[in-house]
Amino acid sequence: MRVPCASAFPPAPGAGHTSQQGVDDVSERTQENRSAGQEQSPATKSGRRLAAQLAAKKAADARRKRNAWASGLAAVAVVGVLIAVFVTIGGGDDDKPTNQADATPSATAPTPDAAGAPPAPQLPEGADPALGSKPTVTPGTGELKKLTVTPLIKGKGPEVKKGQNITTNYVGVFFKDGKEFDSSWSSGQPATFPIGVGQVIPGWDQGLVGVTVGSRVQLDIPGELAYGNDAAAAGGRPTGPLRFVVDVLAAQ
């Protein structure tokens, strides 16, 4: 009797299906294991670390840039403040009050020239240039008993009228010895006063009315028309006969 081989029998029901499913399950698990193995590979971990390091470096670079911009803006602000302070201080010099010693002297208080001499007076138009220099006054002679007016330079201006304010330069000396006791030339400031109204000694009130502007006159004045003859009553003023040389510079 001939025995058939195993392949001659038909497979049992479900036997072939079971075998194929097992193969598929094994294949799927193998694939999952392979995928899990790839995710946990050293190369993948190294790539992640590198990416993290790059991100950290970019963040640090961004922070440095922001800090650099902030520092630059702060420096610009400081420079701006310094410039504003400098301009304020420098500009404030334009509003500083002028020191009285640096101010230009007024016409009523002229200053000496470089040589220490008082400046020349301002003369009326057409006046003799001699009025720009102090005259030399000599003593008188004899007994002075009345007012004597002697023209030394004849001015071309109008006559002085009673009640006007006149501006003069003058030198005053004692008639007997010619010793000087007063002079407007010493201060470099001409004297201005009303004439003919009792504001000066009678010898001036009487002797200068009618004199033309630009004139130089000599006034010989007895004591009674000056400060008197009594030294005790004169209060330190010069007494006795006096001689004045007066330049009439203006009359208004």
Rosetta silent file (secondary structure, phi, psi, omega in degrees, C-alpha in Angstrom):
SEQUENCE: MRVPCASAFPPAPGAGHTSQQGVDDVSERTQENRSAGQEQSPATKSGRRLAAQLAAKKAADARRKRNAWASGLAAVAVVGVLIAVFVTIGGGDDDKPTNQADATPSATAPTPDAAGAPPAPQLPEGADPALGSKPTVTPGTGELKKLTVTPLIKGKGPEVKKGQNITTNYVGVFFKDGKEFDSSWSSGQPATFPIGVGQVIPGWDQGLVGVTVGSRVQLDIPGELAYGNDAAAAGGRPTGPLRFVVDVLAAQ
SCORE:     score description
SCORE:     0.000 S_00000001
   1 L     0.000  133.803 -176.469    0.000    0.000    0.000 S_00000001
   2 L   -91.209  128.586 -178.992    1.435    3.302   -0.973 S_00000001
   3 L   -96.634  126.323  179.042    1.530    6.120    1.776 S_00000001
   4 L   -73.465  149.480  177.357    0.849    9.598    0.463 S_00000001
   5 L   -74.086  169.138 -175.382    3.166   12.463    1.516 S_00000001
   6 H   -65.519  -27.873 -176.444    1.993   15.262    3.792 S_00000001
   7 H   -73.701  -11.221 -178.604    1.613   17.711    0.924 S_00000001
   8 H   -80.155  -19.251  179.084   -1.016   15.562   -0.591 S_00000001
   9 L   -83.725  140.819  177.451   -3.488   16.280    2.164 S_00000001
  10 L   -68.973  148.993 -179.375   -5.457   19.524    1.945 S_00000001
  11 L   -67.454  149.716  178.946   -4.654   22.037    4.694 S_00000001
  12 L   -67.938  151.859 -179.126   -6.896   22.184    7.695 S_00000001
  13 L   -57.507  129.530  178.207   -9.437   24.916    7.732 S_00000001
  14 L    81.131   -5.553 -177.009   -7.854   28.248    8.954 S_00000001
  15 H   -68.259  -44.310 -179.782   -4.380   26.898    9.080 S_00000001
  16 H   -66.406  -38.998 -179.374   -3.024   28.995    6.233 S_00000001
  17 H   -63.878  -42.153 -179.216   -4.636   32.258    7.542 S_00000001
  18 H   -63.669  -41.154 -179.020   -3.157   31.835   10.965 S_00000001
  19 H   -64.430  -42.107 -179.406    0.304   31.446    9.578 S_00000001
  20 H   -67.745  -39.198  179.552    0.109   34.621    7.416 S_00000001
  21 H   -64.274  -38.206  178.215   -1.221   36.771   10.320 S_00000001
  22 H   -64.655  -40.459  177.774    1.672   35.772   12.485 S_00000001
  23 H   -61.598  -43.401  179.880    4.089   36.768    9.815 S_00000001
  24 H   -64.058  -41.299  179.816    2.405   40.156    9.498 S_00000001
  25 H   -62.006  -43.369  179.152    2.458   40.722   13.276 S_00000001
  26 H   -62.778  -41.777  179.947    6.120   39.926   13.435 S_00000001
  27 H   -63.434  -41.709 -178.623    6.830   42.272   10.516 S_00000001
  28 H   -65.478  -42.772  179.739    4.863   45.141   12.170 S_00000001
  29 H   -65.795  -36.231  178.259    6.661   44.714   15.476 S_00000001
  30 H   -63.070  -41.784  179.223    9.951   44.629   13.669 S_00000001
  31 H   -64.646  -41.732  179.273    9.087   47.903   11.897 S_00000001
  32 H   -63.844  -42.210  179.052    8.038   49.537   15.181 S_00000001
  33 H   -63.033  -38.704  179.317   11.212   48.416   16.855 S_00000001
  34 H   -64.566  -43.429  179.613   13.234   49.798   13.964 S_00000001
  35 H   -63.278  -44.376  178.325   11.432   53.157   14.173 S_00000001
  36 H   -61.726  -37.842  178.751   11.915   53.347   17.919 S_00000001
  37 H   -65.519  -37.869  178.135   15.538   52.522   17.462 S_00000001
  38 H   -66.105  -41.432 -179.487   15.936   55.358   14.926 S_00000001
  39 H   -64.820  -29.473 -177.432   14.306   57.911   17.272 S_00000001
  40 L   -98.862   12.530 -177.492   16.665   56.979   20.047 S_00000001
  41 L   -71.925  151.217  178.472   19.802   56.895   17.887 S_00000001
  42 H   -58.403  -35.786 -178.351   22.848   58.989   19.031 S_00000001
  43 H   -62.768  -41.610 -179.823   22.842   60.950   15.785 S_00000001
  44 H   -65.270  -43.349  178.922   19.313   62.200   16.393 S_00000001
  45 H   -62.375  -40.667  178.814   20.110   63.259   19.962 S_00000001
  46 H   -63.096  -38.412  178.835   23.232   65.097   18.790 S_00000001
  47 H   -64.831  -38.770  178.934   21.195   66.991   16.176 S_00000001
  48 H   -65.807  -42.355  179.012   18.733   68.080   18.807 S_00000001
  49 H   -62.071  -41.330  178.692   21.495   69.340   21.066 S_00000001
  50 H   -62.035  -41.951  178.805   23.073   71.241   18.158 S_00000001
  51 H   -63.261  -40.149  178.500   19.731   72.842   17.303 S_00000001
  52 H   -64.468  -41.620  178.665   19.274   73.878   20.937 S_00000001
  53 H   -63.321  -41.669  178.528   22.785   75.357   21.040 S_00000001
  54 H   -62.721  -41.629  179.221   22.152   77.322   17.824 S_00000001
  55 H   -63.578  -41.762  178.833   18.892   78.676   19.211 S_00000001
  56 H   -64.340  -40.202  179.135   20.625   79.729   22.436 S_00000001
  57 H   -63.536  -42.106  177.824   23.406   81.423   20.441 S_00000001
  58 H   -62.441  -41.628  178.961   20.859   83.319   18.351 S_00000001
  59 H   -63.304  -41.548  178.907   19.061   84.471   21.480 S_00000001
  60 H   -64.367  -42.073  177.902   22.361   85.626   23.038 S_00000001
  61 H   -61.614  -40.214  179.722   23.287   87.511   19.836 S_00000001
  62 H   -64.274  -41.450  178.445   19.898   89.208   19.853 S_00000001
  63 H   -64.201  -41.473  178.713   20.357   90.248   23.484 S_00000001
  64 H   -61.723  -41.430  178.961   23.833   91.644   22.724 S_00000001
  65 H   -63.242  -43.855  178.879   22.456   93.666   19.813 S_00000001
  66 H   -62.537  -41.829  178.890   19.671   95.065   21.966 S_00000001
  67 H   -64.151  -39.226  179.107   22.156   95.960   24.698 S_00000001
  68 H   -63.762  -42.903  177.832   24.461   97.608   22.129 S_00000001
  69 H   -62.418  -43.436  179.684   21.588   99.717   20.777 S_00000001
  70 H   -62.356  -41.967  178.981   20.555  100.714   24.294 S_00000001
  71 H   -64.401  -41.658  178.991   24.149  101.691   25.161 S_00000001
  72 H   -62.334  -43.752  178.839   24.456  103.710   21.955 S_00000001
  73 H   -64.155  -38.548  178.316   21.222  105.575   22.627 S_00000001
  74 H   -64.069  -41.187  179.145   22.316  106.291   26.194 S_00000001
  75 H   -63.543  -42.264  178.338   25.643  107.681   24.965 S_00000001
  76 H   -61.629  -40.898  179.221   23.867  109.924   22.447 S_00000001
  77 H   -63.254  -41.773  179.474   21.568  111.178   25.199 S_00000001
  78 H   -63.287  -44.243  178.850   24.525  111.987   27.467 S_00000001
  79 H   -61.412  -40.467  178.850   26.293  113.871   24.653 S_00000001
  80 H   -62.434  -40.895  178.497   23.099  115.814   23.972 S_00000001
  81 H   -64.169  -43.369  179.423   22.796  116.807   27.625 S_00000001
  82 H   -61.703  -42.585  179.208   26.435  117.944   27.729 S_00000001
  83 H   -63.058  -42.506  179.766   25.978  120.044   24.584 S_00000001
  84 H   -62.553  -40.962  179.047   22.818  121.622   26.024 S_00000001
  85 H   -64.656  -42.850 -179.394   24.619  122.478   29.258 S_00000001
  86 H   -62.188  -43.943 -179.791   27.563  123.962   27.342 S_00000001
  87 H   -65.035  -39.915 -179.747   25.286  126.081   25.146 S_00000001
  88 H   -63.415  -44.751  179.994   23.306  127.250   28.167 S_00000001
  89 H   -66.334  -45.211 -179.585   26.427  128.284   30.049 S_00000001
  90 H   -64.410  -42.369 -179.466   27.987  129.890   26.988 S_00000001
  91 H   -69.024  -28.552 -179.780   24.780  131.687   26.000 S_00000001
  92 H   -63.635  -22.782  179.466   24.257  132.916   29.511 S_00000001
  93 H   -60.724  -29.109 -177.980   27.396  135.040   29.121 S_00000001
  94 H   -68.387  -23.854 -178.131   25.329  137.285   26.620 S_00000001
  95 H   -98.870    0.091 -177.771   22.822  138.139   29.433 S_00000001
  96 L   -66.240  135.324  179.879   25.400  138.726   32.184 S_00000001
  97 L   -62.862  139.214 -179.154   25.201  142.298   33.657 S_00000001
  98 L   -69.710  131.399  176.180   28.061  144.559   32.533 S_00000001
  99 L   -64.948  135.852 -177.163   30.598  145.307   35.238 S_00000001
 100 H   -59.325  -33.135 -178.795   30.559  149.016   36.086 S_00000001
 101 H   -69.732  -23.849 -179.227   34.350  149.115   35.759 S_00000001
 102 H   -91.209  -10.268 -176.487   34.065  147.787   32.161 S_00000001
 103 L   -71.516  151.722  177.827   31.322  150.195   31.077 S_00000001
 104 L   -71.659  128.700 -179.763   32.099  153.089   28.758 S_00000001
 105 L   -61.740  146.857  177.749   32.326  156.349   30.753 S_00000001
 106 L   -76.869  168.197 -178.396   29.613  158.885   30.046 S_00000001
 107 L   -65.861  -21.618 -178.666   30.326  162.237   28.499 S_00000001
 108 L   -85.417   -5.996  179.019   29.874  163.871   31.897 S_00000001
 109 L  -138.862   68.428 -177.877   32.681  161.815   33.451 S_00000001
 110 L   -66.055  153.601 -179.728   35.559  161.534   30.953 S_00000001
 111 L  -104.848  155.759  178.674   38.573  159.398   31.834 S_00000001
 112 L   -63.061  156.892  177.689   42.257  160.336   31.571 S_00000001
 113 L   -80.808 -175.192 -175.085   44.160  159.424   28.426 S_00000001
 114 L   -60.934  -28.254 -178.711   47.013  156.916   28.255 S_00000001
 115 L   -83.944   -3.154  179.683   49.504  159.508   29.562 S_00000001
 116 L    92.240   -3.541 -179.827   47.356  160.163   32.658 S_00000001
 117 L   -88.001  147.709  177.672   46.254  163.636   31.543 S_00000001
 118 L   -61.177  147.849  179.333   42.541  164.536   31.386 S_00000001
 119 L   -66.342  156.033  178.516   41.059  164.362   27.871 S_00000001
 120 L   -67.483  143.073 -179.266   40.655  167.544   25.855 S_00000001
 121 L   -70.721  158.604  175.040   37.211  169.180   26.241 S_00000001
 122 L   -80.427  117.475 -174.129   34.668  169.160   23.463 S_00000001
 123 L   -92.432  152.133  174.493   34.884  172.612   21.925 S_00000001
 124 L   -66.005  156.881 -178.079   32.089  174.533   20.215 S_00000001
 125 L   -60.444  130.865  177.875   32.142  174.629   16.443 S_00000001
 126 L    79.863    7.237 -177.941   34.687  177.115   15.108 S_00000001
 127 L   -73.642  156.427  176.814   36.263  177.695   18.530 S_00000001
 128 L   -65.317  129.097 -179.918   39.932  178.577   18.924 S_00000001
 129 H   -57.998  -19.089  179.354   41.949  175.357   19.439 S_00000001
 130 H   -62.104  -22.494  178.825   43.675  177.062   22.389 S_00000001
 131 H   -69.916  -10.714  177.966   40.553  176.334   24.434 S_00000001
 132 H   -82.324   -3.412 -179.093   41.566  172.670   24.319 S_00000001
 133 L  -124.482  145.764  179.078   44.535  173.323   26.648 S_00000001
 134 L   -67.015  131.821 -179.251   44.666  174.504   30.247 S_00000001
 135 L   -78.454  155.857  171.884   45.769  178.152   30.456 S_00000001
 136 L   -92.930  125.214 -175.253   48.644  179.418   32.563 S_00000001
 137 L  -111.653  125.962 -179.733   47.359  181.968   35.091 S_00000001
 138 L  -101.552  160.571  178.150   49.707  184.542   36.585 S_00000001
 139 L   -71.610  162.074  178.025   49.134  186.684   39.716 S_00000001
 140 L   -88.939  179.440  179.283   47.752  190.215   39.497 S_00000001
 141 L  -130.429  151.647  175.491   49.378  193.459   40.469 S_00000001
 142 L    78.087 -165.064 -177.617   48.304  196.371   42.599 S_00000001
 143 L  -100.627  121.662 -179.518   45.170  196.788   44.642 S_00000001
 144 L   -91.787  116.456 -176.134   42.041  195.176   43.168 S_00000001
 145 L  -116.879  -14.703 -178.823   39.001  197.235   44.026 S_00000001
 146 L  -145.487  162.426  178.110   36.439  196.367   41.344 S_00000001
 147 L   -67.069  129.741  179.133   35.406  193.553   39.038 S_00000001
 148 E  -127.473  124.518  178.851   37.511  193.520   35.893 S_00000001
 149 E  -109.107  119.333 -179.134   36.673  191.350   32.837 S_00000001
 150 E  -117.750  112.740  176.509   39.519  190.896   30.356 S_00000001
 151 E   -68.237  131.147  175.132   38.839  189.002   27.084 S_00000001
 152 E  -105.694  -36.439  173.811   41.718  186.646   26.204 S_00000001
 153 E  -136.589  129.235 -179.254   40.047  184.838   23.269 S_00000001
 154 L   -90.734  118.546  179.453   36.957  186.218   21.525 S_00000001
 155 L   -79.949  159.192 -178.481   34.383  183.501   20.799 S_00000001
 156 L  -101.874    1.952 -177.426   32.191  183.374   17.683 S_00000001
 157 L   -85.794 -173.904 -179.440   29.105  181.955   19.363 S_00000001
 158 L   -72.400  161.177  178.643   26.002  183.691   20.802 S_00000001
 159 E   -74.689  145.237  176.630   26.149  185.863   23.917 S_00000001
 160 L   -73.437  132.748 -178.981   25.444  184.311   27.308 S_00000001
 161 L  -111.534  150.670  178.147   22.082  185.449   28.716 S_00000001
 162 L   -58.029  133.685  179.908   20.952  185.646   32.305 S_00000001
 163 L    93.419  -11.414  177.932   19.216  182.451   33.434 S_00000001
 164 L   -76.452  156.791  169.333   20.948  180.182   30.914 S_00000001
 165 E   -90.663  124.187 -179.838   22.890  177.079   31.896 S_00000001
 166 E  -115.634  150.540  178.198   26.480  177.534   30.805 S_00000001
 167 E  -113.586  129.298 -174.089   29.289  174.992   30.555 S_00000001
 168 E  -139.063  154.071  160.330   32.782  176.188   31.396 S_00000001
 169 E  -108.484  144.862 -175.804   36.355  175.180   32.052 S_00000001
 170 E  -152.366  158.394  170.866   38.130  177.381   34.582 S_00000001
 171 E  -130.656  131.681  178.745   41.243  177.906   36.686 S_00000001
 172 E  -117.872  130.459  178.963   41.089  179.858   39.974 S_00000001
 173 E  -133.191  160.993  171.946   44.144  181.445   41.697 S_00000001
 174 E   -72.779  135.495 -175.443   44.746  183.942   44.437 S_00000001
 175 L   -60.903  -38.165 -172.474   45.114  187.383   42.889 S_00000001
 176 L   -76.824  -38.474 -175.888   48.159  188.377   44.950 S_00000001
 177 L  -119.139   -5.821  177.562   50.418  185.323   44.541 S_00000001
 178 L    74.663   13.391  179.721   48.885  183.313   41.665 S_00000001
 179 L   -75.319  126.494 -177.661   48.569  180.151   43.781 S_00000001
 180 E   -72.918  136.656  176.213   45.943  177.836   42.283 S_00000001
 181 E  -122.482  -14.608  179.952   43.098  176.758   44.582 S_00000001
 182 E  -159.948  149.740  178.095   40.586  175.243   42.126 S_00000001
 183 E  -165.849  131.865  174.642   40.408  174.008   38.514 S_00000001
 184 L   -73.495  -20.445 -179.587   37.957  172.032   36.403 S_00000001
 185 L   -67.169  -26.637 -178.717   40.921  170.844   34.337 S_00000001
 186 L   -64.613  -37.290  179.275   42.139  168.705   37.233 S_00000001
 187 L   -91.583  -14.480 -177.562   39.097  166.430   37.028 S_00000001
 188 L    73.554   17.192 -177.907   38.724  166.699   33.265 S_00000001
 189 L  -125.846  111.256  177.267   35.052  167.559   33.716 S_00000001
 190 L   -58.931  155.094 -179.484   33.713  170.998   32.714 S_00000001
 191 E   -99.090  134.641  177.810   31.357  172.711   35.150 S_00000001
 192 E  -120.249  133.618 -175.965   27.738  173.437   34.190 S_00000001
 193 E  -162.438  158.174  174.907   25.567  175.843   36.190 S_00000001
 194 E   -76.105  144.385 -176.434   22.900  178.546   35.769 S_00000001
 195 L  -114.827  143.563  175.630   24.301  182.058   35.392 S_00000001
 196 L    81.127   11.095 -176.445   22.968  185.372   36.654 S_00000001
 197 L  -126.188   16.936  175.541   20.562  183.855   39.208 S_00000001
 198 L    84.818   13.004  179.170   22.687  183.683   42.366 S_00000001
 199 L   -86.599  -13.711  177.542   23.903  180.117   42.005 S_00000001
 200 L  -128.846  177.739 -178.744   27.568  181.202   41.763 S_00000001
 201 L   -63.763  152.751 -178.230   29.600  184.037   43.273 S_00000001
 202 H   -56.309  -34.842  179.835   28.535  187.567   42.230 S_00000001
 203 H   -61.438  -33.862  176.085   31.738  188.116   40.284 S_00000001
 204 H   -76.258  -44.881 -179.286   30.772  185.242   37.927 S_00000001
 205 H   -57.445  -39.940 -178.122   27.108  186.242   37.666 S_00000001
 206 H   -83.644  -34.151 -172.595   28.114  189.774   36.683 S_00000001
 207 H   -85.169  -21.663 -175.201   31.234  189.025   34.665 S_00000001
 208 H  -100.465  -18.399  175.724   30.015  186.167   32.396 S_00000001
 209 L   -67.301  127.905 -178.463   26.616  187.479   31.247 S_00000001
 210 L    98.275  -13.600  177.054   27.154  188.934   27.762 S_00000001
 211 L   -74.889  140.315 -179.042   30.311  186.923   27.013 S_00000001
 212 E   -81.527  146.507  177.408   30.123  185.025   23.702 S_00000001
 213 L   -62.956  136.843 -176.806   30.293  181.201   23.566 S_00000001
 214 L    96.605    1.631 -178.613   33.803  180.078   22.583 S_00000001
 215 L   -90.971  156.082  167.918   35.457  182.907   24.540 S_00000001
 216 E  -120.697  121.749 -176.890   38.215  182.755   27.152 S_00000001
 217 E  -126.694  152.135  174.487   38.006  185.593   29.695 S_00000001
 218 E  -105.831  125.462  179.263   39.965  186.612   32.764 S_00000001
 219 E  -110.128  115.999  173.025   37.886  187.661   35.767 S_00000001
 220 E  -100.720  113.196 -168.376   39.625  189.704   38.497 S_00000001
 221 E  -120.016  121.806  175.404   37.183  189.663   41.405 S_00000001
 222 L   -66.534  159.224 -174.112   37.516  191.618   44.679 S_00000001
 223 H   -56.444  -37.385 -177.793   36.816  189.689   47.877 S_00000001
 224 H   -67.521  -18.886  176.210   33.370  191.242   48.430 S_00000001
 225 H  -102.938    6.027  178.049   32.184  189.822   45.065 S_00000001
 226 L  -117.457 -113.329 -178.505   33.783  186.421   45.733 S_00000001
 227 L  -107.593   12.989  178.796   33.889  184.575   49.115 S_00000001
 228 L    91.651  178.857 -178.280   34.590  187.622   51.264 S_00000001
 229 L  -110.858   -3.449 -176.881   37.704  188.801   53.037 S_00000001
 230 L  -100.197  108.727 -178.511   37.186  187.087   56.412 S_00000001
 231 H   -62.068  -36.141 -178.677   38.881  183.680   56.465 S_00000001
 232 H   -65.076  -34.787 -178.209   37.068  182.678   59.671 S_00000001
 233 H   -87.038  -12.414 -174.746   33.658  183.292   58.083 S_00000001
 234 H   -79.431  -14.008  177.957   34.546  181.732   54.715 S_00000001
 235 L    64.387   38.331  177.744   34.414  178.165   56.017 S_00000001
 236 L    88.782   -6.249  177.105   37.632  177.080   54.324 S_00000001
 237 L   -79.807  157.344 -178.379   36.878  178.763   51.003 S_00000001
 238 L   -67.168  137.036 -179.511   39.473  181.108   49.464 S_00000001
 239 L  -116.455  170.002 -178.267   39.157  184.672   50.659 S_00000001
 240 L    81.374 -173.553 -179.299   40.393  188.028   49.420 S_00000001
 241 L   -68.263  140.882 -176.907   40.732  189.065   45.761 S_00000001
 242 E  -128.288  157.153  175.007   40.715  186.190   43.254 S_00000001
 243 E  -126.386  130.238  176.739   41.557  185.705   39.598 S_00000001
 244 E  -122.785  141.813  166.719   39.741  183.227   37.349 S_00000001
 245 E  -113.360  118.070 -170.643   40.404  182.354   33.714 S_00000001
 246 E  -120.162  131.739  172.447   37.140  180.970   32.308 S_00000001
 247 E  -103.596  121.767  179.094   36.416  179.252   28.939 S_00000001
 248 E   -91.966  110.196 -174.556   32.740  179.439   27.927 S_00000001
 249 E   -96.405  -26.526 -178.913   32.025  176.220   26.007 S_00000001
 250 E  -162.883  156.531  176.424   28.209  176.260   25.752 S_00000001
 251 E  -148.437  126.686 -178.402   25.114  178.189   26.805 S_00000001
 252 L  -136.796    0.000    0.000   21.511  176.933   26.730 S_00000001
